[in-house]
Amino acid sequence: VARQVLEEAVFRLYCDKDTVMQGPSTVYCDGETWSSERPECLVGPSPPDFTIMVDGATSDSIGVIAGQDVVIECDATGGNPTPDVTISINGDRVGDTKAGTTKHTLTVGEGTTALNISCQAVNRVSSADSDLHSLELFHSSPLLELSGGEGGGER
């Protein structure tokens, strides 16, 4: 937000609440050039959103089976400058830290007992963490398929 102070030559700038101004709050023009660059309003990131896919399908389940492929994608949801996003599994950072969004793929191993997944968004203003999502390792498929006997009749 800018407010003119003196006859089109001096401007006082303000940032919205919950933002941080980087640069001078007052700028002026001497008729040819401005006194400085325009200040920037910096905003901390919101908690990142993340999606978990198991064997190619979006998953909100609580478990996985050894050998399944898990893809985790985290997206920053706001912030100026664009925050760097990091994925953590069981407290350890995995994959690449990237601006705005990052993705990590893994194959669930036999020795895995659980995958506690979270994402973090960080910029110069602050950091924000996603909720923790836990995937338990099932030793066999949690789905049970029943079929009728020969003749398909009910009993």
Secondary structure, DSSP 8 states (H G I E B T S, - for coil): -EEEEETTTEEEE---TT-EEES-SEEEB-SSSBSS---EEEB-----EEEEEETTEE---SEEETT-EEEEEEE----BS--EEEEEETTEEEEEEEESEEEEEEE--TT--EEEEEEEEE-SS-EEE---EEEEEESS-S-------TT----
